[in-house]
Amino acid sequence: MNDVNGKMTDAEVAGFVREFERRTGVFVQRVRGTAVWQLIRFEVAVRIQGLSLERAPVGRGRVLGSLVRGFVRFFGLKRAPYLCKTFDSAYRRETPDGVDDIYFDDLKPVMPGMVKMSSCDAVGYEQRMARASTPPVFDDTAVIALSAILGRVLPVAVRSPAFDAISRAIGGELGFGDYTPARIRRVYNVFWWRVLLYRLVLWRVRPKAVLCPDNGQFGLMRAAAQAGIPYIEMQHGVFTHAHPNALPPDLSAAEATGLLVPTVFAVYGAFSADVLQASWLHLNDRVRPVGAPFLERARAERAAHFRPGGVPRLTLSTQGIARQALGDFIASFLQLCEATFELVIKLHPAYDGDQDFYAQRFGKDPRVVIEPGTSAIGTDTLIARSDLHISISSACHYDALGIGTPTGILALETHEAMADLLGVPGACLIATPADLAGLVRNRAFGVVPEQTSRYFFERDFPGRVEALLESLGAAPDAPDKDTVAA
């Protein structure tokens, strides 16, 4: 149990959900071969834990524009050897040639001819997208929006015992009465249409492989599987065996039939592989450590520009959770610590768009710099230039260790998810604002050994992805996909 607010930890939620599945049999329920429960497993788990993550609304104009662009660009799609599914918020790195996508542009040398499609996952990136060094050839916000419409007005599955059974289980066992059969039916029908629309995109592009840095893209995942195309999911953020989409290792044969899973899950390093050992993905040999492109650049940035001994710099990466408690923690720290330092507060690009909250509380303190989520300076660049990184339970803790920057875990809501990092050289738990003030006052930031850095993030990301593609029969010189049934 989370001692801070009485909420369950990630591991406790994972165990609770698995017991719920065993009692009720929801994971056995199928509609046209699809595990419907898997489509809502993540959102139900988040709700059980009581987390409140909210994205800023995209806006009706953006959605309508994507529908028009999607229709026009669909007919202009050409064949390409690799299709990379990215997101607007990935266009963060300024270069002389424009704005780079942090996930895929480093792979161009080993994936010649690759094309990208991107969807709007956060507001404020329109100008970046207009200056993209490698613009996406398709805006699949259109797929997301159109499938949401078609799933409501043209449902392919109107009735199914599975919808009723899952609804009864959720309502009766968990008390979530709003998960009605109609709601679950709508989720399935939106998914069905999304698969069909992505199949049409794949039919036009005919790629050898699809790559995506997100674990919730079930529609694209199923479309690739139906087309016989390898689907490589690239790790994005914190992903352990307790993540709802990792899936438990003890699924029965009936539960495992028709699962929505990637061909390969490409993770950051040996640490990520180790913490997934108690998962279905690891048990079925689908986990491969490859590293991450942004870490390669951040390591180079730290080696070239970081020099200890000057004015200490701290980078706080926010997550959009525990905002008030985090604000109180930092306010107390600033009051307690009279030392000279610089605190950079880097807001999350999707879940922390309210810059005013931090500006009103800390804007008058000359030691504080607030960087919005859309800032041209990437989070990993800021971490690379810092003496210490701090957050609550962010993927940036792992990034920092991979880069070589010590990281501090603030003892606020969800920090227990970082339990695996306690005891790792270069990582520490910061229980109180006074503890953080003491670290800064004494410059007791710690050191990240090279061995630890590599344990969290492998090196030679492009080379490892190239080897992975070859192992899947999708190397650049492999035969193209000649037929992809729509």
N, C-alpha and C positions, 0 to 999 in steps of 0.2 A: 504494500500500500504506500502511496505517495504521502510522506509525513508532512509535506508542506500544506496540502489541501485535501487530503483524504481520498484522492482519486487513485484508481488502480494504475499500476505501471504497465508498460507495453507487454512485458512478459506475463503479468497477471491477466491482462486482457486476452492475450493469446491463449492461455490455458482455459480461461472462462469460455471463450468462443468455441474452443475445441470440445469442451464438455457439452456445451449446448448442441453442437452438431451431432455428437454421439447420441444424446438423449432423443433428439427430434428427428434425425435422419434428413435434415434439410439438404445436405450435400449430395444425397442420392437422387434428389428430384431433378428430372430432365425435361426439357421442352425441345423437341427436334434435335436431340443429342447434346444440347447445351446445358451446362451446370448453372442454372439461373442464380442459385445462391451465391456463386462466385462473383457475379456481376455487382452484388451489393455488399459483399463481405467486408470490404474496406470501410465503407461509409457507416455500416452498423458498428464495427469495432471502434471507430473514432467516436461515435455517439455514446457507446458504452463508457468510454474513457472520459467523456465530458469535455473534449477539446473544442475550442471555438476558433476555427480558422475560416476567415472570410476573404475572398478575392474581391477586388474592386470590380464593379460591373463593366463589361466590355462596351456596352452601349448598342442601341438598336441600329444606329447608322453604320457602325463597323460591321455588324452581322449582315445587314442587307447588302452592304458593299461587297462583302466576301461572297455572297450568293451569286452576285452578278459576275464578279471576277472569276469565281470558280467555274461557272458555266462557260465563260469565254475561253479561259485557259485550258479547260479540259480538252477541248478540240485541238488545241495547239500542242498538247503533250507529245513528246517523241520518245523513242526507245532510248534507254540508258542502262548501263550495267549495274548501277547501284542507286537505290532510292533511300534517302535519309530523311526521316521524319524529325523535324526540329520545331522550335517554338520561337515566337517573336522575341521573347525576353532573352534568348540565347545570343542575340546580336548586340554584343557589349564591347568588343575589343576594337578600338580605333587603330587603323593602319593607314599607311599612305594610299592604299588602294581602296579604302572604304572601311566599312564596319564588318568585322569578321564574326562568324558564328563560332562560339567557343567550343561547341561539341564536334563539329565536322570539318571545318576548313583546314585543320591541320592534317586531315587524312587525304587531301587531294593528291599528294604524290603517290600514295599506295592504292588509291581508288580512282584512277583516271576515268573521266566521263561521268562521275557521280552527279546526281541532281538532288535537290532538296524540295520538300514541301513543308510549309510552316503554318501553324495556326496561332491565333491571338490568345495568349494565356495571361496577358497583363496589359494594362493601359500605359500609354506614354512612350511607345516604341515606334511610332509611325515614321518619325524622321530618321531613325536608325535604319529601319527597313528600306527606306528610300535610298539610303547610301550603302546598302549591303555590297560587299566586295563580290560575293557570289549569291545573287538574289535567288529566292526559291522560285521554282517553275510553276508551283501550284499552291494556292491558299486553301488548305483543307479545313479552315473554319467553315467553309461551305459544306463540306461533308458532315461536320458536327451539327451544324444548324439544320440542314435539310433532313438529316436522319431524325433529328428531334421532332421535326414537323411531321414527317411521313409516319413515324412510329405512333403518333397520336391520331392522325386522320385516316391512315390506311394500315391498320394493324393486321399482321398476318396470323397471329395467334390470339383469338378472342377469349377462348376458354381453355383452361388446363387444370387438372387436379394439382399440378405443381404450384401454381400461383396461390391456390387456396391453402395448401399444406404449409408453404413457407410463411404466408401471412398469419395463419393460426399459431405457428410456432413462435414467431417474433412477438406477436401481440400477447400470447399467453405466457411465454417464458420471460420475455424481456420487458413487456409492458409498453412497447412502442406501437400503439394502436393505429398510427398513421400509415403503417406499412400494410395497406389494404391490398387485396388481390388485384384491384385496378392499377394501383401504383406499381406493383411488381410486374404486372403484364406490360405496362408502358415501358418500363426499363428494358424488358426483353425485346419488345418490338422496335424500340429505338436501336438497340444493339443489332438486331437482324438487318435493318435497313442500312446501318453504318457498315456492316460487313459487305453488303451488296455494293454500296457506293465505293468503298475502298477496292473491291474486286475490279470495278470498272477502271479505276485509276491504275491498278496493277496491270490490267489488260492493255492499257495504252503504253505504259512504260516498259513492261516485261523485264524487270530487273533480275539479276542473279541473286541478290540478297537485299533485304530490307533491314535498316538499322534505326533504332529509336532509343533515346535516353529517358524513358519514362515507363513505369511499370503498370500503368493503368490503361494502356491503349489496346483494349481487348478486341475492338472491332478490326483494327489493322492487323493485329496478331492472328486472328482467326482467318481473315482474308488471305494473308500470306500462307497460312497452313493449307487452306483449301486449294490454293494455286500451286502448292508444292515448292514454295520459295523459302529459303532459310530466313528466319526472323531472329536478329541479334538484338537483344535488349541490353542497353548499356546502363550501368549503375548510375543513378542520380540521387544523391542524398543518402541519408541513413537507411540501410536495408540489412536487417538481421533476420534470424529465424523467427523472431517475434512479429515481424511485419505481416499484416494480414494477407498480402499478396505473395509471400514466400511459400505458403502452404505447408501444413504439418507433414512429417515424414510417414505417419501411420495411417494414411488414407487407405481405405479398403479398395478392392478392385472396382466395386460399383461406384465409389466416390471418385476414383481416379479416371473413370471413363469420360472422355470428351473434355478434359481440363483445358483451360486457356493458359498455355504456358509457352515461353519462348523456346526456340531451337537451342539457343545458348544464352546464358546470362553472363555478360562480360563485366566483371567486377574490378574494383580499383586495385586490389592487391591481395596478399596472402591473408591479411587480417579479415577482410570481407569474406573470403572463402571459408576461413575458420569459423566465423560466427554464423555461417549458414549450414554448418554440418548437420544440425538438427532440423533440416528442411527437406521437402520433397525435391526441390531443385538440385540440391547437393546429392541426395540419395540416388537420383537418376542421372548423375554425371552431366549436369547442364551448366555448371559454374566454371568460368575460366578467368583468371586474373590477367588483366591487360594494361592497367594503369589508367590515366586520364590526361587529355591534351592540355587542359588549363594548368595542371600541376607541373608539367614539363616547363612551361613558360614562367610560372611563379617561382620555381626553384632557381631558374636562371636569373630572374629579377632579384631574388634575395642574395645570390652569390655576387651579383654585380654591384648592388647598391646598398645593402644593409651593412651598417657599421655600428656595433654596440658602443656604448659609452657616452653618447650624446643625450639630448633630452629624451626621456623614455616616451615611446609611442605605444598606445594601446588601441586595438581595433575591436570594437564590439559589433558583432553581426547579429541583427535582430531576426526574429522568426515570425512575428505576428501573434505570438502567444504570451500570456502573462504580461501584457504590456504595462499595466498599472504597477504590478509588483516589481517589474524590471525598472520602471521609472523611479520608484521609491528607493530601490537598491542603489541605483546610480546617483541619485540626489544625495543620499546619505554618504556614499563614498566620496563625492566631491566636497562635501562639508567636512569630512574627517581628514582628508588628505590635503595637507597644505603644500605638498611638494610641487615642483614644476614638472609638468608632463603634458602630453597631447593625447586626448581621447577622441578617436574617430568613431562615430556611430554610423554604421552602414546599414541602411534599412533593407529589408527583404524586398526584392523586386515585385513579388506577387501578393504577399500577405501583409505588408506594412507600408501602405501608401500614404498614411497620414503623417506627413513630415511635421505638421504644426504641433502635434502632441509633444514631440521632442524639442522643437524649437522654442515652444512656450516655457518649457521646464528648464532647458539648459542653454538656450541661445545666447544668454548674456554672460555665460562663463567663457572667458577667452581661451580656456584650455580645451574646449569642446568644439569639434567640427562635425557637422551633420551631413552625410552623403546620402542622397535619395537612392532608391533602388534603380532608377534609370541613369545614375551617374556614369560618366564615361570611364571613370576609374573602377576597375573590377574589384570585387571583394578579395579575390586571391592576391591581387597586386597589393592591396592595402595590408593584408596579412603578411605578405612577404617583406614588407618594409617595416614591420612592427617588432617591438621587443616582446609583446604578449598579445595573444588573441583571447577574447572572452565571449562566451555565449551561454545558453542554457542547455540545449540538447540538439545543437545544429550539426549538419553535415560538415560545417566549417571547422569543427573540432578535428575531424579526420584530415581535412585539407591542410590545416595548420601543421599537424604532425608530419604529413607528407612533404610539405614545403620546408620544414625545419624550424618552424616558429612555435615556441611553447604555447600551450593553450590552457585556459582556466574555465572550469565548469561552474557556473553560478548555481547555487542550491535553491532553485526555484522550480515551478511546475514543470514536470516531465524530465528533470535532470537525471532521474534514475535510469533513463534510457542509455546514459553514457557510462553505466557501471563497468562495462568492459574496458574502459580507458583508465580507470583508477589503478594506480600502480605502474602504468606505462611511463617510462622516462619522458619528461617534457609535458606531462599532463597533470593537473592538480584540481582538487575540489576546493572551491572558494565558498565557504559557508556563510560569511557575513561581509558587509561593506568594510568593516574594520580589518578583516583578513586581506581584502583587496588593497586597502590603503597601506597595510604593512608590506605587502609584496612590492608595491610601487616605491614606497619610502626606502626600502632596503635593496631595491633592484634585484629581488630574489626571484627572477623569472624562470630560471632553470635552463636546461639545454636539451635539445632533441638529437640523440645520436643518429648517425647515418643509417645504422642497421634498423632503427625504429622507423625512420623516414621511408625506407624501401619496403618494410613490412606492410605499411599502410598503402603505399602506392608503388606499383611496379614502374620501372623505367622503360624507355623505348616504346611508347604507346603506338606510334604508327607501325613499327615493325611487328609488334604483337598482334595488332588487328590484321595486318597482312597475312601472318601465319594462320590466324583463325579463319580468315576467308578461304585460304587454300585448303584447310582441313575440312571445310564444308563444301568443297568443290565449286567455290565462287571466286577463285583467283581471277585477276584481270585477263589471263590468257585462256580461261575456261570457256567452253561454248556458251553462247547467249541462250536465254530462254526463248525458244521459238514459238511456243504456244502457251498461253495462259487463258484457260477457259473463263468466260465472264459469268 
